[in-house]
Amino acid sequence: MKHTDIKCIFEDPSFLGQDVTVCGWVRTSRESKTMAFAELNDGTSLKHIQIVIDRENLEYPQTALRLGTALRVVGEAVASRQGSVEINAKEIEILGECPLEYPLQKKRHTLEYLRTIPHLRTRTNTFNAVFRVRSVMAGAIHNYFQSRNYTYVNTPIITGSDCEGAGEMFRVTTIGYSNEYKNEEEYYENDFFGRKAGLSVSGQLEGEVAAMAFGKIYTFGPSFRAENSNTPRHVAEFWHIEPEVAFADLYDIIGIAEDMIKTVIKEVMDKCPEELQFFNNHFEKGLLDKLNAIISEDFEVLDYTKAIEILKESGKEFVYPVEWGSDLQTEHERYITEEVFKKPVFVTNYPMEIKSFYMKQNPDGKTVAATDLLVPGVGEIIGCSEREADLEKLLDAMKKRGMNEEDYTDYLELRKFGSVPHSGFGLGFERILMYVTGISNIRDVILYPRTVGYVR
């Protein structure tokens, strides 16, 4: 069906005075005795285009102006009194009728209510803006790495190894529940792959394989974690950006992560000014100032041990006790980022026991060359480390965690054949979207959120 995107009509003045054809859904409408007006949106722009109807000279179906109805409109594009563009309708055709019980009748609905109708919430201004920013940000991330000689690789979704070693994998099986097998080993021997398999929690291990050939690689795809955590920051299926860089230590990868965050945010600000202004007005006052500060200021780099000292000396009563060796909780992260430094903070050199097996062990024998990027309002959005390149140290870390070496044969052999210092990080795509939009719940920046006890 030939038509013009509404976004193009707003942006190209050559359409003024010309007949155009637009398609879209009715967002609002009103009628008087002689005139009628409808706001139409086709998803290409946050702004709706006004359709002006002379009722005395144009007949149209009675149900055409109901909210949610899909229309095809032919008319002349003219300048509006508000300095924008509107269309004087000459022809109106209903493409899809919408009954009166259409759920999006009010101008404002709560995000909680909209989660109950994920198939329709995308037609609201909020989700129109969210998913446009999501699209632009995804493109900006690819642009960043592609323009810097990174190779884009697609790592497996089904895997036989647990990257984090935390046992939070969704199992993949074609058998399901059965009493036919004597034990777990026999069960998996008869399954599709002949061994235990699961959905990937991270593409890192396979990403390291690629980095040992191509030098600089990145992945951008879904990850799955069966973590029983029902918080505004967690979903069971999320999108993950994971670069791996050969010949790079921890501070090299920290520099890459900071540069990537700033570059991507700058591109989103340039391409989505209306959407970000919408979020600034309706979700986080001062959002634009925050994002401008991110671009212009250096991030803080803070040693974990110093972070613990700051928390202990704060005088604040935290719900979770602060001790060296314990992981930082959300309340600790927010205090450091929002009250102490008031900007993103890389916390480095965490205790070995609370981090993953693959992280490079520091000379002190107690910590690893790892960092988390903490940002105000969200908490951790990046987990990062230099990888352990010493085979014996890696084997020792796996043994202490009771891990099966046979599940990691390929990964371990990388340390035998031309291993080099290398580093990488994982960026939760939905979490940086939360930070850039001011949306406080991860369920509202993903099309269909999968959470504990819920899938649709």
C-alpha positions in Angstrom: 0.0 0.0 0.0 1.7 3.1 -1.2 1.9 5.9 1.4 4.3 8.4 3.0 5.7 8.1 6.5 4.3 10.7 8.9 7.9 11.5 10.1 8.9 12.4 6.5 6.0 14.9 6.2 7.1 16.6 9.4 10.7 16.8 8.3 10.5 17.6 4.6 8.9 21.0 3.7 8.6 20.0 0.1 5.4 18.1 1.0 3.6 21.4 1.9 0.9 22.1 -0.7 1.1 18.6 -2.1 -1.4 15.8 -1.8 -0.1 13.0 0.4 -1.3 9.6 1.5 -0.8 8.6 5.1 -1.7 5.5 7.1 -1.9 5.2 10.9 -4.0 4.7 14.0 -6.3 7.3 15.5 -4.9 8.5 18.8 -7.5 11.3 19.6 -10.4 12.8 17.8 -13.2 15.3 18.2 -16.1 16.4 16.1 -18.2 19.5 15.8 -21.2 20.3 13.6 -19.1 21.3 10.5 -15.6 20.1 11.3 -13.8 17.0 12.7 -10.2 16.5 13.8 -8.2 13.3 14.3 -4.7 12.8 15.5 -3.0 10.0 13.5 0.2 8.1 14.3 2.0 5.5 12.2 4.8 4.7 14.6 7.5 6.6 12.6 7.3 9.7 14.8 6.5 10.5 18.4 4.3 13.4 17.1 0.9 12.7 15.7 -0.3 14.4 12.6 -3.6 16.2 12.7 -6.2 15.3 10.1 -8.7 18.1 9.4 -12.0 17.1 8.0 -14.6 19.4 6.5 -17.8 17.4 7.4 -19.9 19.4 4.9 -17.9 18.4 1.9 -16.4 15.0 2.9 -18.3 11.9 3.9 -16.5 9.3 6.0 -17.6 6.1 7.8 -19.3 6.7 11.2 -16.7 4.6 13.1 -13.7 6.1 11.4 -12.7 8.4 14.3 -12.9 5.9 17.1 -9.7 5.5 19.1 -7.5 2.8 17.8 -9.0 2.6 14.3 -6.5 2.2 11.5 -7.1 4.7 8.6 -5.7 5.5 5.2 -6.1 9.3 4.6 -5.5 11.2 1.3 -5.3 15.0 1.6 -3.3 18.1 1.2 -0.4 18.8 3.6 -0.6 22.4 4.9 1.1 24.5 7.6 -0.9 24.5 10.8 -1.4 27.5 13.1 0.9 25.9 15.6 3.8 26.0 13.1 3.6 22.3 12.3 2.0 20.3 9.5 -1.6 19.0 9.2 -3.6 17.3 6.4 -6.8 18.6 4.9 -8.5 15.3 4.2 -10.0 14.5 0.8 -10.5 10.8 1.3 -10.7 8.6 4.4 -10.7 4.8 4.3 -11.0 2.5 7.3 -8.3 -0.2 7.2 -9.1 -1.8 10.5 -12.1 -1.0 12.7 -11.7 -0.6 16.5 -14.7 -1.3 18.9 -15.7 1.0 21.7 -14.1 -1.4 24.3 -10.6 -0.6 23.1 -8.5 -0.6 26.3 -6.6 2.6 25.6 -9.4 5.1 26.1 -7.8 7.5 28.6 -4.9 9.7 27.8 -2.8 8.4 30.7 -2.6 4.9 32.0 -0.2 3.5 34.7 2.7 1.5 33.5 1.5 -1.3 35.8 -1.8 -1.4 33.9 -0.1 -1.3 30.5 2.0 -4.3 31.4 -1.3 -6.3 31.4 -1.8 -5.4 27.7 1.7 -5.7 26.2 0.3 -6.3 22.7 -1.4 -2.8 22.8 0.9 -0.7 25.1 3.3 -0.1 22.2 0.6 2.3 20.8 1.0 4.7 23.7 3.3 7.7 23.6 5.5 6.2 26.3 6.2 3.0 24.5 6.4 4.7 21.1 9.3 6.7 22.6 10.8 3.7 24.5 11.1 1.5 21.5 12.3 4.2 19.1 15.1 4.9 21.6 15.8 1.2 21.9 16.1 0.9 18.1 18.4 3.9 17.7 20.6 2.7 20.6 21.0 -0.7 19.1 22.1 0.9 15.9 24.5 3.2 17.8 26.1 0.2 19.6 26.7 -1.6 16.3 28.0 1.6 14.8 30.5 2.1 17.7 32.1 -1.4 17.3 31.9 -1.6 13.5 33.7 1.7 13.1 36.5 0.5 15.4 37.5 -2.7 13.6 35.5 -5.1 15.9 34.1 -8.3 14.3 30.5 -9.0 15.2 30.0 -12.7 16.1 26.9 -14.7 16.9 27.5 -16.9 19.9 25.3 -20.0 20.6 22.0 -19.7 22.5 22.1 -23.4 23.4 25.3 -24.3 25.3 26.8 -27.1 27.4 28.6 -24.9 29.8 27.5 -22.3 32.4 29.6 -19.2 31.9 28.9 -17.8 35.4 29.1 -21.1 37.1 26.2 -20.1 39.3 23.7 -22.8 38.2 21.1 -20.3 37.0 20.6 -21.8 33.5 17.3 -22.8 31.9 17.6 -26.4 30.9 17.0 -27.5 27.3 15.4 -30.9 26.9 13.1 -32.8 24.5 12.2 -35.4 27.1 10.6 -33.4 29.9 9.3 -35.1 33.0 10.0 -38.8 33.0 10.3 -41.8 35.4 11.9 -44.0 32.8 15.5 -43.3 33.7 17.5 -44.5 36.7 19.5 -41.3 37.2 20.3 -37.9 35.8 23.2 -39.2 33.7 21.0 -41.7 31.9 18.3 -39.1 31.4 20.7 -36.8 29.6 22.3 -39.6 27.6 18.9 -40.2 26.1 18.1 -36.5 25.5 18.5 -34.7 22.2 22.2 -33.6 22.6 23.2 -36.7 24.6 24.3 -34.5 27.5 23.0 -31.7 29.7 22.4 -28.5 27.8 20.9 -25.1 28.7 20.2 -21.6 27.4 23.2 -19.4 27.4 23.6 -16.9 30.3 26.4 -15.2 28.4 28.3 -15.4 25.1 31.5 -14.6 26.8 33.3 -18.0 26.7 32.6 -18.4 23.0 33.4 -14.7 22.5 36.9 -15.3 23.9 37.4 -18.0 21.4 36.7 -15.5 18.6 38.9 -12.8 20.2 41.8 -15.2 20.1 41.5 -15.2 16.3 40.1 -11.8 15.4 41.6 -9.6 18.2 38.5 -7.5 18.8 35.0 -8.9 18.7 31.6 -8.1 20.1 28.3 -10.0 20.5 24.8 -8.5 20.7 22.1 -11.0 21.5 19.8 -12.6 24.1 20.9 -14.1 27.4 18.8 -16.2 29.8 19.1 -16.4 33.6 16.8 -18.5 35.8 17.4 -16.2 38.7 14.6 -16.2 41.2 14.7 -12.4 41.5 11.5 -10.3 41.2 12.9 -6.8 41.2 12.6 -3.8 38.9 16.1 -4.6 37.5 15.7 -8.3 36.6 14.2 -10.3 33.8 14.8 -13.9 32.8 15.5 -13.0 29.2 17.5 -9.9 28.3 19.8 -8.5 25.6 23.5 -8.5 26.2 26.4 -6.6 24.5 29.7 -8.4 25.1 33.0 -7.2 23.6 36.2 -9.2 24.0 39.5 -7.6 23.3 42.9 -9.3 23.0 46.0 -7.6 24.2 44.0 -5.5 26.7 44.2 -5.3 30.5 41.6 -4.2 33.0 42.2 -0.5 32.6 42.2 -0.7 28.8 38.7 -2.3 28.8 37.5 0.3 31.4 38.5 3.0 28.9 36.7 1.2 26.1 33.5 0.8 28.2 33.4 4.5 29.2 34.0 5.7 25.6 31.3 3.3 24.3 28.7 4.5 26.8 29.5 8.2 26.1 29.5 7.7 22.3 26.2 5.7 22.2 24.4 8.2 24.5 25.6 11.1 22.4 24.2 9.4 19.2 20.8 8.8 20.9 20.6 12.4 22.1 21.3 13.6 18.5 18.8 11.3 16.9 16.0 11.2 19.5 15.7 14.7 20.9 11.8 14.6 21.0 11.8 11.3 22.7 14.3 12.3 25.4 12.5 15.6 26.0 9.3 13.5 26.5 11.1 11.3 29.1 12.6 14.4 30.7 9.1 15.9 31.1 7.2 12.8 32.2 9.6 10.4 33.9 12.8 12.0 35.2 13.1 15.7 35.7 16.7 16.7 34.8 17.3 13.7 32.6 18.8 15.8 29.8 21.2 17.5 32.2 22.2 14.1 33.5 22.9 12.7 30.1 24.9 15.8 29.1 27.0 15.5 32.2 27.7 11.8 31.3 29.1 12.8 28.0 31.2 15.6 29.3 32.6 14.3 32.6 35.1 11.5 33.4 33.7 8.5 35.2 35.1 7.7 38.7 37.3 4.7 39.2 37.1 3.4 42.8 38.9 0.5 44.4 36.5 -2.0 46.1 38.4 -1.7 49.4 38.0 2.1 49.4 34.3 1.7 48.6 33.9 -0.4 51.7 35.7 2.2 53.7 33.4 5.0 52.4 30.3 3.0 53.2 31.4 2.1 56.7 32.3 5.8 57.4 29.1 7.1 55.9 27.1 7.0 59.2 24.2 5.6 57.3 22.3 2.5 58.5 22.1 0.1 55.6 19.7 -2.9 55.5 22.6 -5.1 54.4 25.8 -4.9 56.6 28.9 -3.6 55.0 32.0 -5.9 55.4 35.0 -6.5 53.2 34.3 -9.6 51.2 30.6 -9.0 50.8 29.0 -8.0 47.5 27.7 -4.5 47.1 23.9 -4.3 47.3 21.7 -1.8 45.5 21.5 0.5 48.5 25.3 0.6 48.7 25.7 1.2 44.9 23.1 4.0 45.0 24.8 5.7 48.0 28.2 5.6 46.2 26.8 6.9 42.8 24.1 9.2 44.0 25.3 10.7 47.2 29.1 10.5 47.1 30.3 10.9 43.5 27.0 11.9 41.8 28.1 10.2 38.5 28.9 6.7 37.1 31.6 4.8 39.1 33.8 1.9 38.1 34.4 -0.2 41.3 37.5 -2.3 40.8 39.4 -5.2 42.3 36.6 -7.2 44.0 37.3 -10.1 46.3 38.0 -13.3 44.5 35.3 -15.3 46.3 32.4 -13.2 45.1 33.4 -13.0 41.4 33.4 -15.5 38.6 36.0 -18.2 38.0 37.4 -16.7 34.8 38.6 -13.4 36.2 42.3 -12.6 36.4 43.7 -13.1 39.9 45.6 -10.1 41.3 49.1 -10.5 42.9 47.6 -10.0 46.4 45.9 -13.5 46.2 42.7 -12.0 47.5 41.2 -10.0 44.7 40.6 -10.2 40.9 41.0 -7.6 38.2 37.3 -7.0 37.8 35.1 -4.0 37.8 31.4 -3.1 37.8 30.1 0.1 36.3 27.5 1.6 38.7 25.2 4.4 37.6 22.8 6.5 39.6 19.3 5.3 39.7 19.9 1.9 38.2 23.0 0.4 39.8 25.2 -2.0 37.9 24.9 -1.9 34.1 28.3 -3.3 33.2 30.3 -6.3 34.6 33.9 -6.3 33.4 37.2 -8.0 33.9 40.5 -9.0 32.6 40.4 -12.7 31.9 42.7 -15.2 33.6 45.2 -16.2 31.0 47.2 -18.5 33.3 46.0 -22.1 32.8 47.0 -23.4 36.3 45.3 -20.5 38.1 42.2 -20.9 36.0 42.1 -24.7 36.8 42.6 -23.9 40.5 39.7 -21.4 40.5 37.4 -24.0 38.8 38.4 -26.7 41.2 37.6 -24.5 44.2 34.1 -24.0 42.8 33.5 -27.7 42.0 33.3 -27.1 38.3 33.6 -30.0 35.8 36.7 -29.3 33.6 35.3 -31.5 30.7 32.5 -28.9 30.2 35.1 -26.2 29.5 37.6 -28.1 27.3 37.6 -25.6 24.5 37.9 -22.7 26.9 40.8 -24.2 28.7 42.7 -25.0 25.6 42.7 -21.3 24.7 45.2 -21.0 27.6 47.5 -23.6 26.0 47.7 -22.4 22.5 49.0 -18.9 22.2 47.2 -17.3 25.1 47.4 -13.5 25.5 46.2 -10.9 28.1 42.6 -10.1 27.2 39.6 -8.4 28.7 35.9 -7.9 28.1 32.6 -6.8 29.6 28.9 -7.4 29.5 26.5 -4.6 29.2 22.8 -5.2 30.0 21.0 -3.5 27.1 17.8 -3.0 29.0 19.6 -1.5 31.9 21.3 1.2 29.9 17.9 1.9 28.3 16.5 2.4 31.8 19.3 4.9 32.5 18.9 6.8 29.3 15.1 7.0 29.4 14.5 7.4 33.1 12.2 4.4 33.1 12.5 2.8 36.5 11.3 -0.8 35.7 13.1 -3.1 33.3 9.7 -4.6 32.3 8.9 -1.3 30.6 11.9 -1.2 28.2 11.5 -4.7 26.7 8.6 -5.8 24.4 7.5 -8.9 26.3 9.2 -9.2 29.7 9.8 -12.7 31.1 9.9 -12.8 34.9 9.5 -15.2 37.7 6.1 -16.9 37.4 5.2 -15.0 34.2 5.5 -15.6 30.5 3.1 -14.5 27.8 
